[in-house]
Amino acid sequence: MSDANENRAQVEAAMAAVLAHPMCGRLEDAGGAYTVWYPAGDFPVHGVRASQEHGKRNALDLLLGVMERHWTASYPGGAK
């Protein structure tokens, strides 16, 4: 597999992981950043945004980490 195809596959896999996460109500690609809007609920923030400055895969990985942290923190006794 070429580097371009491998990179594309990694970005698609990271995108699928973000879209499948319970905190992903909607994902927007503004061309220079991704924004994830959280579903309605009792969350401390309404979403999260990551710049694509260092690549799409990096931005998606950052989003996934923050989404997971917010998800676990939303439960009583969850990690803060």
DRENLOLO-64073 format. One record per atom (N, C-alpha, C): atom name; residue number from 1; y, z, x negated. Coordinates in pm, whole numbers, plus 50000, padded with zeros to 5 digits. Layout:
<filum "CA", NUM, <Y, Z, X>>
...
***
This chain:
<filum "N", 1, <49883, 50000, 49914>>
<filum "CA", 1, <50000, 50000, 50000>>
<filum "C", 1, <50123, 50000, 49910>>
<filum "N", 2, <50221, 49918, 49942>>
<filum "CA", 2, <50343, 49910, 49862>>
<filum "C", 2, <50428, 50036, 49883>>
<filum "N", 3, <50521, 50058, 49791>>
<filum "CA", 3, <50608, 50174, 49802>>
<filum "C", 3, <50689, 50171, 49931>>
<filum "N", 4, <50738, 50054, 49970>>
<filum "CA", 4, <50817, 50042, 50093>>
<filum "C", 4, <50732, 50075, 50215>>
<filum "N", 5, <50609, 50023, 50218>>
<filum "CA", 5, <50520, 50052, 50331>>
<filum "C", 5, <50481, 50199, 50334>>
<filum "N", 6, <50457, 50257, 50217>>
<filum "CA", 6, <50422, 50399, 50210>>
<filum "C", 6, <50539, 50484, 50256>>
<filum "N", 7, <50659, 50450, 50213>>
<filum "CA", 7, <50778, 50524, 50256>>
<filum "C", 7, <50797, 50513, 50407>>
<filum "N", 8, <50781, 50393, 50460>>
<filum "CA", 8, <50796, 50372, 50604>>
<filum "C", 8, <50694, 50457, 50681>>
<filum "N", 9, <50570, 50460, 50632>>
<filum "CA", 9, <50465, 50538, 50697>>
<filum "C", 9, <50497, 50688, 50693>>
<filum "N", 10, <50553, 50734, 50582>>
<filum "CA", 10, <50590, 50876, 50570>>
<filum "C", 10, <50705, 50911, 50664>>
<filum "N", 11, <50802, 50822, 50676>>
<filum "CA", 11, <50913, 50845, 50769>>
<filum "C", 11, <50861, 50846, 50913>>
<filum "N", 12, <50774, 50754, 50947>>
<filum "CA", 12, <50718, 50749, 51082>>
<filum "C", 12, <50637, 50874, 51113>>
<filum "N", 13, <50561, 50924, 51017>>
<filum "CA", 13, <50482, 51046, 51037>>
<filum "C", 13, <50574, 51167, 51055>>
<filum "N", 14, <50681, 51175, 50975>>
<filum "CA", 14, <50776, 51285, 50988>>
<filum "C", 14, <50848, 51277, 51123>>
<filum "N", 15, <50883, 51156, 51166>>
<filum "CA", 15, <50948, 51137, 51296>>
<filum "C", 15, <50855, 51182, 51409>>
<filum "N", 16, <50728, 51146, 51399>>
<filum "CA", 16, <50630, 51185, 51501>>
<filum "C", 16, <50617, 51337, 51508>>
<filum "N", 17, <50619, 51404, 51392>>
<filum "CA", 17, <50609, 51550, 51389>>
<filum "C", 17, <50730, 51614, 51456>>
<filum "N", 18, <50849, 51560, 51430>>
<filum "CA", 18, <50971, 51613, 51493>>
<filum "C", 18, <50965, 51592, 51644>>
<filum "N", 19, <50930, 51473, 51686>>
<filum "CA", 19, <50924, 51442, 51829>>
<filum "C", 19, <50819, 51524, 51903>>
<filum "N", 20, <50712, 51561, 51835>>
<filum "CA", 20, <50603, 51638, 51897>>
<filum "C", 20, <50632, 51788, 51901>>
<filum "N", 21, <50733, 51832, 51828>>
<filum "CA", 21, <50763, 51976, 51822>>
<filum "C", 21, <50817, 52024, 51956>>
<filum "N", 22, <50777, 52144, 52000>>
<filum "CA", 22, <50824, 52195, 52130>>
<filum "C", 22, <50976, 52212, 52140>>
<filum "N", 23, <51045, 52222, 52027>>
<filum "CA", 23, <51190, 52238, 52031>>
<filum "C", 23, <51264, 52106, 52042>>
<filum "N", 24, <51194, 51995, 52036>>
<filum "CA", 24, <51261, 51865, 52042>>
<filum "C", 24, <51273, 51819, 52187>>
<filum "N", 25, <51393, 51838, 52241>>
<filum "CA", 25, <51420, 51786, 52375>>
<filum "C", 25, <51463, 51640, 52368>>
<filum "N", 26, <51539, 51608, 52262>>
<filum "CA", 26, <51587, 51472, 52242>>
<filum "C", 26, <51623, 51455, 52095>>
<filum "N", 27, <51591, 51339, 52038>>
<filum "CA", 27, <51625, 51308, 51900>>
<filum "C", 27, <51721, 51190, 51900>>
<filum "N", 28, <51834, 51205, 51830>>
<filum "CA", 28, <51932, 51098, 51818>>
<filum "C", 28, <51946, 51059, 51671>>
<filum "N", 29, <51953, 50930, 51647>>
<filum "CA", 29, <51977, 50877, 51512>>
<filum "C", 29, <52116, 50815, 51514>>
<filum "N", 30, <52212, 50883, 51451>>
<filum "CA", 30, <52350, 50836, 51449>>
<filum "C", 30, <52379, 50743, 51331>>
<filum "N", 31, <52275, 50702, 51262>>
<filum "CA", 31, <52293, 50613, 51149>>
<filum "C", 31, <52310, 50685, 51017>>
<filum "N", 32, <52376, 50798, 51016>>
<filum "CA", 32, <52394, 50876, 50894>>
<filum "C", 32, <52338, 51015, 50907>>
<filum "N", 33, <52292, 51048, 51027>>
<filum "CA", 33, <52237, 51181, 51052>>
<filum "C", 33, <52146, 51177, 51173>>
<filum "N", 34, <52052, 51268, 51175>>
<filum "CA", 34, <51968, 51289, 51292>>
<filum "C", 34, <52016, 51415, 51362>>
<filum "N", 35, <52015, 51413, 51494>>
<filum "CA", 35, <52044, 51531, 51574>>
<filum "C", 35, <51929, 51554, 51669>>
<filum "N", 36, <51878, 51677, 51670>>
<filum "CA", 36, <51776, 51717, 51766>>
<filum "C", 36, <51844, 51810, 51865>>
<filum "N", 37, <51835, 51775, 51992>>
<filum "CA", 37, <51886, 51859, 52100>>
<filum "C", 37, <51768, 51938, 52155>>
<filum "N", 38, <51786, 52068, 52164>>
<filum "CA", 38, <51679, 52155, 52212>>
<filum "C", 38, <51668, 52146, 52364>>
<filum "N", 39, <51548, 52170, 52416>>
<filum "CA", 39, <51533, 52172, 52562>>
<filum "C", 39, <51605, 52294, 52620>>
<filum "N", 40, <51628, 52292, 52749>>
<filum "CA", 40, <51693, 52405, 52814>>
<filum "C", 40, <51611, 52531, 52790>>
<filum "N", 41, <51677, 52638, 52759>>
<filum "CA", 41, <51608, 52764, 52734>>
<filum "C", 41, <51703, 52864, 52672>>
<filum "N", 42, <51650, 52977, 52638>>
<filum "CA", 42, <51730, 53085, 52582>>
<filum "C", 42, <51723, 53079, 52430>>
<filum "N", 43, <51791, 52980, 52372>>
<filum "CA", 43, <51793, 52962, 52227>>
<filum "C", 43, <51934, 52992, 52176>>
<filum "N", 44, <51945, 53045, 52053>>
<filum "CA", 44, <52077, 53082, 52001>>
<filum "C", 44, <52167, 52962, 51974>>
<filum "N", 45, <52111, 52845, 51959>>
<filum "CA", 45, <52187, 52722, 51937>>
<filum "C", 45, <52130, 52613, 52027>>
<filum "N", 46, <52205, 52505, 52045>>
<filum "CA", 46, <52161, 52398, 52134>>
<filum "C", 46, <52087, 52286, 52062>>
<filum "N", 47, <52084, 52293, 51930>>
<filum "CA", 47, <52017, 52189, 51855>>
<filum "C", 47, <52043, 52203, 51706>>
<filum "N", 48, <52004, 52100, 51633>>
<filum "CA", 48, <52019, 52102, 51488>>
<filum "C", 48, <52046, 51959, 51441>>
<filum "N", 49, <52121, 51948, 51331>>
<filum "CA", 49, <52159, 51817, 51277>>
<filum "C", 49, <52131, 51815, 51128>>
<filum "N", 50, <52083, 51701, 51078>>
<filum "CA", 50, <52056, 51685, 50935>>
<filum "C", 50, <52106, 51549, 50889>>
<filum "N", 51, <52177, 51550, 50778>>
<filum "CA", 51, <52229, 51428, 50718>>
<filum "C", 51, <52116, 51346, 50657>>
<filum "N", 52, <52130, 51215, 50663>>
<filum "CA", 52, <52034, 51124, 50601>>
<filum "C", 52, <52077, 51086, 50459>>
<filum "N", 53, <52173, 51158, 50405>>
<filum "CA", 53, <52230, 51128, 50274>>
<filum "C", 53, <52122, 51121, 50164>>
<filum "N", 54, <52022, 51206, 50174>>
<filum "CA", 54, <51916, 51209, 50072>>
<filum "C", 54, <51788, 51146, 50124>>
<filum "N", 55, <51799, 51064, 50226>>
<filum "CA", 55, <51684, 50992, 50280>>
<filum "C", 55, <51643, 51041, 50418>>
<filum "N", 56, <51585, 50949, 50493>>
<filum "CA", 56, <51544, 50982, 50629>>
<filum "C", 56, <51431, 51084, 50631>>
<filum "N", 57, <51334, 51067, 50543>>
<filum "CA", 57, <51221, 51160, 50542>>
<filum "C", 57, <51268, 51301, 50509>>
<filum "N", 58, <51355, 51314, 50411>>
<filum "CA", 58, <51407, 51446, 50376>>
<filum "C", 58, <51480, 51508, 50495>>
<filum "N", 59, <51562, 51430, 50564>>
<filum "CA", 59, <51635, 51480, 50681>>
<filum "C", 59, <51538, 51526, 50789>>
<filum "N", 60, <51435, 51448, 50815>>
<filum "CA", 60, <51337, 51485, 50917>>
<filum "C", 60, <51260, 51610, 50878>>
<filum "N", 61, <51225, 51623, 50750>>
<filum "CA", 61, <51156, 51743, 50702>>
<filum "C", 61, <51246, 51867, 50718>>
<filum "N", 62, <51375, 51852, 50689>>
<filum "CA", 62, <51469, 51963, 50706>>
<filum "C", 62, <51480, 52002, 50853>>
<filum "N", 63, <51489, 51902, 50941>>
<filum "CA", 63, <51494, 51930, 51085>>
<filum "C", 63, <51372, 52008, 51130>>
<filum "N", 64, <51256, 51963, 51087>>
<filum "CA", 64, <51131, 52027, 51128>>
<filum "C", 64, <51127, 52173, 51084>>
<filum "N", 65, <51173, 52201, 50962>>
<filum "CA", 65, <51175, 52339, 50914>>
<filum "C", 65, <51267, 52429, 50995>>
<filum "N", 66, <51385, 52378, 51027>>
<filum "CA", 66, <51481, 52457, 51105>>
<filum "C", 66, <51430, 52474, 51248>>
<filum "N", 67, <51376, 52369, 51306>>
<filum "CA", 67, <51321, 52377, 51442>>
<filum "C", 67, <51210, 52483, 51449>>
<filum "N", 68, <51124, 52484, 51350>>
<filum "CA", 68, <51014, 52581, 51349>>
<filum "C", 68, <51068, 52723, 51337>>
<filum "N", 69, <51169, 52741, 51251>>
<filum "CA", 69, <51230, 52874, 51237>>
<filum "C", 69, <51294, 52919, 51368>>
<filum "N", 70, <51366, 52831, 51434>>
<filum "CA", 70, <51428, 52866, 51562>>
<filum "C", 70, <51322, 52892, 51669>>
<filum "N", 71, <51214, 52816, 51666>>
<filum "CA", 71, <51106, 52833, 51762>>
<filum "C", 71, <51042, 52971, 51748>>
<filum "N", 72, <51008, 53009, 51626>>
<filum "CA", 72, <50944, 53139, 51607>>
<filum "C", 72, <51041, 53253, 51632>>
<filum "N", 73, <51168, 53235, 51603>>
<filum "CA", 73, <51268, 53339, 51626>>
<filum "C", 73, <51297, 53358, 51774>>
<filum "N", 74, <51263, 53261, 51857>>
<filum "CA", 74, <51294, 53272, 52001>>
<filum "C", 74, <51198, 53365, 52075>>
<filum "N", 75, <51091, 53408, 52010>>
<filum "CA", 75, <50993, 53496, 52072>>
<filum "C", 75, <51025, 53641, 52038>>
<filum "N", 76, <51006, 53732, 52133>>
<filum "CA", 76, <51026, 53874, 52099>>
<filum "C", 76, <50939, 53912, 51979>>
<filum "N", 77, <51001, 53973, 51882>>
<filum "CA", 77, <50928, 54012, 51761>>
<filum "C", 77, <50908, 53897, 51665>>
<filum "N", 78, <50963, 53779, 51696>>
<filum "CA", 78, <50949, 53664, 51609>>
<filum "C", 78, <51033, 53679, 51483>>
<filum "N", 79, <51005, 53593, 51387>>
<filum "CA", 79, <51079, 53596, 51260>>
<filum "C", 79, <51225, 53562, 51286>>
<filum "N", 80, <51314, 53637, 51231>>
<filum "CA", 80, <51458, 53612, 51250>>
<filum "C", 80, <51516, 53543, 51129>>
***
